[in-house]
């Protein structure tokens, strides 16, 4: 990975979703959280995951960097 590359770690929990962008040394660059709202159903949770990640990229200084992967747990 180069200095411009980053990865996203994603925590899919019962009450919250959290996306964190990390540099090649695993130093956090930015984070974003949303409520899971599992009672809204699987499709709604999937849409919230996509929104959580896209908001992270849009609202931080990740533009011009290259996303190399997303790990979810």
Rosetta blueprint (number, residue, H / E / L):
1 X L
2 X L
3 X L
4 X L
5 X E
6 X E
7 X E
8 X E
9 X E
10 X E
11 X E
12 X E
13 X L
14 X L
15 X L
16 X E
17 X E
18 X E
19 X E
20 X E
21 X E
22 X E
23 X L
24 X L
25 X L
26 X L
27 X L
28 X E
29 X E
30 X E
31 X E
32 X E
33 X E
34 X E
35 X E
36 X L
37 X L
38 X H
39 X H
40 X H
41 X L
42 X H
43 X H
44 X H
45 X H
46 X H
47 X H
48 X H
49 X H
50 X H
51 X H
52 X H
53 X H
54 X H
55 X H
56 X H
57 X H
58 X H
59 X L
60 X L
61 X L
62 X L
63 X L
64 X L
65 X L
66 X E
67 X E
68 X E
69 X E
70 X E
71 X E
72 X E
73 X L
